[in-house]
Amino acid sequence: MNSAETTEPRLPLLISFSGIDGAGKSTQIEKLCGRLSQAGLSVKQLAFWDNAVPLARLRAGFSHKFLDSEGGIGSPDKPVHRNDKNVRTWYLNLARCGLFLMDALCLRRVVAAARKGGADIIVFDRYIYDQLAILPFEHPVARICIRFILGLVPAPDVAYLLDADPDAAIKRKPEYPVDFLRRYRLTYLRLQRAVGLALIPPLTVDEVHEAIMQKFESVSGLRIAGPSFGLMVSAW
């Protein structure tokens, strides 16, 4: 029988994945959740945009209609032209501060409900950090907004930031101009230093997964056996 025995259980654990488009978040979430599930842990997956963003369809519709942004997810054989978060006019950034405040309040409720749902691990595909990385970090007003919103949301036990080379990321997920992805990445790195996100460098898929597992084990106090060793969760 699988077991998870720790002297002071830290479950449920809240984990989030952030990073620029094309950083490999979906791949790594799938690998982590699969490995944890095989080890006998109950995992609940949530997507920030689908589960924690109010008025998501209305906001997407606004981007499509007024910002001339294409829908869907870009792929190497079918690129799309997104024109939403890369538009950084002052009035849109001001509106974003208000919208992201609503997102933060909704996120609080979603996390509280998920923690009562009985899962051992809660994994978010994107988090509030991905919203805040859109704001111009160099602007004092934006920094005040970022600090205020961060004070409202529950901090994950592990908040991964998957770093990526923008030139390589755009080949995997062609949606935004590469110059925007470079600025976007720099804002993520500033957030990482300010908030203490767990930075994972751009390595191979397997190397990134192992780095993710090492951080997970150090925080959770659990040692997760590799797939070749069968199903096992043990205390340190």
ZIURQUI-V563018 format. One record per residue. N is the residue number from 0. PHI is phi in whole degrees, -180 to 180 (none if undefined). OMEGA is omega in whole degrees, 0 to 359 (* if undefined). BURIAL is 1 if it has 9 or more other ideal C-beta (glycine too) atoms within 8 Angstrom, else 0. Layout:
# ZIURQUI-V563018
n:phi:omega:burial
N:PHI:OMEGA:BURIAL
N:PHI:OMEGA:BURIAL
This chain:
# ZIURQUI-V563018
n:phi:omega:burial
0:none:178:0
1:-71:180:0
2:-141:174:0
3:-134:186:1
4:-116:174:0
5:-132:180:1
6:-63:178:0
7:-126:183:0
8:-56:180:0
9:-111:182:1
10:-89:1:0
11:-79:177:1
12:-97:177:1
13:-104:183:1
14:-127:177:1
15:-132:177:1
16:-123:179:1
17:-132:179:1
18:152:180:1
19:-66:179:1
20:-61:181:1
21:92:181:1
22:-78:179:1
23:98:183:1
24:-61:183:1
25:-60:179:0
26:-62:183:0
27:-73:175:1
28:-64:179:1
29:-62:181:0
30:-67:181:1
31:-65:182:1
32:-64:178:1
33:-64:182:0
34:-69:179:1
35:-68:178:1
36:-65:178:1
37:-63:180:0
38:-82:176:1
39:95:179:1
40:-93:177:1
41:-86:185:0
42:-119:174:1
43:-112:179:1
44:-100:177:0
45:-132:174:1
46:-107:185:1
47:-55:184:1
48:-68:183:0
49:-80:189:0
50:-109:187:0
51:-128:182:1
52:-103:177:1
53:-73:178:0
54:58:185:0
55:-60:181:1
56:-67:179:0
57:-63:181:0
58:-69:176:1
59:-66:179:1
60:-64:177:0
61:-61:180:1
62:-63:181:1
63:-65:187:1
64:-83:189:0
65:-98:179:0
66:-107:177:1
67:57:181:0
68:-102:177:1
69:-77:177:0
70:-91:179:0
71:85:180:0
72:-115:182:0
73:-71:175:1
74:-140:183:0
75:-55:181:0
76:-91:180:0
77:-147:180:0
78:-70:176:0
79:-124:180:1
80:-111:178:0
81:-88:182:1
82:-145:182:1
83:-130:184:0
84:-71:177:0
85:-82:174:1
86:-90:189:0
87:-123:174:0
88:-70:185:0
89:-64:183:0
90:-73:175:0
91:-70:178:1
92:-65:177:1
93:-65:177:0
94:-64:179:0
95:-63:179:1
96:-58:178:1
97:-68:180:0
98:-65:182:1
99:-70:173:1
100:-64:176:1
101:-61:178:1
102:-59:182:1
103:-65:180:1
104:-66:177:1
105:-68:179:1
106:-61:178:1
107:-56:181:1
108:-67:182:0
109:-65:179:1
110:-65:180:1
111:-60:179:1
112:-67:181:0
113:-65:180:1
114:-67:178:1
115:-93:187:0
116:-85:176:0
117:94:179:0
118:-76:175:1
119:-79:184:1
120:-130:175:1
121:-114:184:1
122:-118:178:1
123:-102:169:1
124:-86:190:1
125:74:182:1
126:-151:182:1
127:-61:180:1
128:-60:181:1
129:-71:173:1
130:-73:184:1
131:-66:179:1
132:-68:177:1
133:-75:184:1
134:-73:179:1
135:-74:186:0
136:-60:183:1
137:-74:182:0
138:-90:182:1
139:-57:180:0
140:-64:178:0
141:-63:180:1
142:-66:177:1
143:-63:179:0
144:-61:181:1
145:-62:181:1
146:-63:181:0
147:-64:182:1
148:-66:178:1
149:-61:178:1
150:-73:182:0
151:-93:189:1
152:-95:175:1
153:-69:179:0
154:-77:177:0
155:-63:173:1
156:-66:172:1
157:-137:176:1
158:-114:182:1
159:-81:168:1
160:-116:179:1
161:-85:179:1
162:-77:181:1
163:-156:173:1
164:-76:183:0
165:-55:181:1
166:-66:177:0
167:-79:182:1
168:-64:183:1
169:-70:176:1
170:-73:178:0
171:-80:185:0
172:-142:183:1
173:-76:181:1
174:-133:185:1
175:-120:177:1
176:-60:184:0
177:-66:179:1
178:-66:175:0
179:-67:180:1
180:-61:178:1
181:-67:177:1
182:-66:180:0
183:-60:179:1
184:-62:181:1
185:-63:177:0
186:-66:176:1
187:-57:182:1
188:-67:176:1
189:-68:176:1
190:-63:180:1
191:-59:180:1
192:-70:182:0
193:-75:187:0
194:-101:183:1
195:89:177:0
196:-66:179:1
197:-82:184:1
198:-79:177:0
199:-111:184:1
200:-69:180:0
201:-76:180:1
202:-112:174:0
203:-71:181:0
204:-57:182:1
205:-69:179:0
206:-67:177:0
207:-64:179:1
208:-60:180:1
209:-66:176:0
210:-65:177:1
211:-64:181:1
212:-65:180:1
213:-62:179:0
214:-67:179:1
215:-59:182:1
216:-65:181:1
217:-68:181:0
218:-85:186:1
219:-80:186:1
220:78:179:1
221:-110:173:1
222:-109:183:0
223:-100:180:1
224:-66:176:1
225:-69:182:0
226:-56:183:0
227:-74:182:0
228:-103:178:0
229:86:184:0
230:-94:181:0
231:-161:168:1
232:-127:181:1
233:-137:174:1
234:-75:177:1
235:-64:*:0
